[in-house]
């Protein structure tokens, strides 16, 4: 057996893990820390958790799409990573912009959690009272709800899980949505009613934890590779490729569910107009590592989308000359 000095150097080095300070982000950071420590047989203390208060956590009174989009979750950590102040950053994959700096790479995708949304305040979408007020800041959830229940009224709900549950308890809305994965990671497993993911498609990359590092940091890349979960990575990269092909942004209501079927992925996706009145759906089956499959599905969806949907998608960028 050959001896790899490069691997030997890993336990001796201390790594700095960057994360947002929100309770869910910290839970995800601790999950990553524990998985890495176990994979390498090292003390978790070798992985220092460095927390930042992200702009998205500081600004609670407006929808993300109004104030800068997904970059509000990543820009502070990106600056630290670029400057070498942290070795890698831990994100909710669904919060990471589709186009990322060339200096960064996805070092690992952790095993994906439950992808379902949870409805809090009613047993099902059908059980919501007529004219129910539902709090959400996600264009996808708002459009899906209004498509199924056009009588409902959507109001903006921002904040972490505890904040949104407190707003609900205070009577600001009749119901709200949360991600099952986030509730599970916070130990809130009995909260609300999970919605069948086949009927209520999740957000792209929902329930996955993404770890990014610098492209040129080979030691950290090797360190993170030990916890990269190949099936989850294939799903997340496929869903991010779909986003790239659609040219969506945080105003664009996109829902997608991807599952493995042998060596293939089966992807079902839906695009909505923000008011839920219009939608277009499609399904594709392609080899798990085929980047073209999601792009073809994106092109098909856009080709069939009515103007009320298409206006919210830019399509794939033109190839460089």
Secondary structure, 3 states (H helix, E strand, C coil): CCCCHHHHHHHHCCEEEEEECCHHHHHHHHHHHHHHHHHHCCCHHHEEEEEECCHHHHCCCCCHHHHCCCHHHHHHHHHHHHHCCCCEEEEEHHHCCCCCCCCEEEEEECCCCCCCEEEECCCCCCCCCCCCEEECCCHHHHHHHHHHCCCCEEECCCCCHHHHHHHHHCCCCCEEEEEHHHHHHCCCCCCCEECCCCCCCCCCCCCCEEEEEECCCHHHHHHHHCCCCHHHHHHHHHHHHHHHHHCCCCCCCEEEEEEEECCEEEEEEEEECCCCCCEEEEEEEEECCCHHHHHHHHHHHHHHCCHHHHCCCCCCCCCCC
